[in-house]
Amino acid sequence: MAGTDTSLGYEQARDELIEVVRKLEAGGTSLEESLALWERGEELAKVCRHWLEGARARLDSALAAREAEPGGAAD
């Protein structure tokens, strides 16, 4: 994730993204401020997507390991 703020946790990024969307929807910002908010929102969405993809990979791995065990779900 080059250029993405990976120090943010999922919940922190999600909450900030909600705030960015709220500000954009409320309007009343200059074009420059709106663009900066949009860019920050895109960055936060990437952080959230990264966390969700990681969670999906962990779940897939855990399910595959469980099915590979004797007596697992595939048996």
C-alpha positions as CSV (number, residue, x, y, z in Angstrom):
1,M,0.0,0.0,0.0
2,A,2.4,2.6,-1.1
3,G,1.5,6.0,0.2
4,T,-1.3,4.8,2.4
5,D,-1.3,5.6,6.1
6,T,-1.1,2.1,7.5
7,S,-0.7,3.3,11.1
8,L,-4.5,3.8,11.3
9,G,-6.6,1.0,12.6
10,Y,-9.8,0.1,10.7
11,E,-12.2,1.7,13.2
12,Q,-10.1,4.9,13.3
13,A,-10.0,5.2,9.5
14,R,-13.7,4.3,9.2
15,D,-14.7,7.0,11.7
16,E,-12.5,9.6,10.1
17,L,-14.0,8.6,6.7
18,I,-17.5,9.1,8.0
19,E,-16.5,12.6,9.2
20,V,-15.0,13.4,5.8
21,V,-18.2,12.3,4.0
22,R,-20.4,14.3,6.5
23,K,-18.3,17.5,5.8
24,L,-18.6,17.0,2.0
25,E,-22.3,16.4,2.2
26,A,-22.8,19.4,4.4
27,G,-21.2,21.6,1.7
28,G,-20.1,25.2,2.4
29,T,-16.4,24.4,1.8
30,S,-14.3,25.9,-0.9
31,L,-13.3,24.0,-3.9
32,E,-9.8,23.6,-2.5
33,E,-11.1,22.3,0.8
34,S,-13.5,19.9,-0.9
35,L,-10.7,18.5,-3.0
36,A,-8.5,18.0,0.0
37,L,-11.4,16.3,1.8
38,W,-12.0,14.1,-1.2
39,E,-8.4,13.1,-1.4
40,R,-8.3,12.3,2.3
41,G,-11.5,10.2,1.9
42,E,-9.9,8.2,-0.9
43,E,-6.9,7.6,1.3
44,L,-9.0,6.5,4.2
45,A,-11.1,4.2,2.0
46,K,-7.8,2.5,0.9
47,V,-6.9,2.0,4.5
48,C,-10.3,0.4,5.3
49,R,-10.1,-1.8,2.2
50,H,-6.6,-2.9,3.2
51,W,-7.8,-4.0,6.6
52,L,-10.9,-5.7,5.2
53,E,-8.8,-7.6,2.6
54,G,-6.5,-8.7,5.4
55,A,-9.4,-9.9,7.5
56,R,-10.8,-11.8,4.5
57,A,-7.4,-13.5,3.9
58,R,-7.2,-14.5,7.6
59,L,-10.7,-16.0,7.5
60,D,-10.0,-17.8,4.3
61,S,-6.8,-19.2,5.7
62,A,-8.5,-20.3,9.0
63,L,-11.3,-22.0,7.1
64,A,-8.9,-23.8,4.8
65,A,-6.9,-25.0,7.7
66,R,-10.0,-26.2,9.5
67,E,-11.2,-28.1,6.4
68,A,-7.8,-29.7,6.0
69,E,-7.9,-31.2,9.5
70,P,-9.1,-34.7,10.0
71,G,-12.7,-34.6,10.8
72,G,-12.9,-31.0,9.4
73,A,-15.8,-29.5,7.7
74,A,-15.1,-31.3,4.4
75,D,-15.4,-34.7,6.0
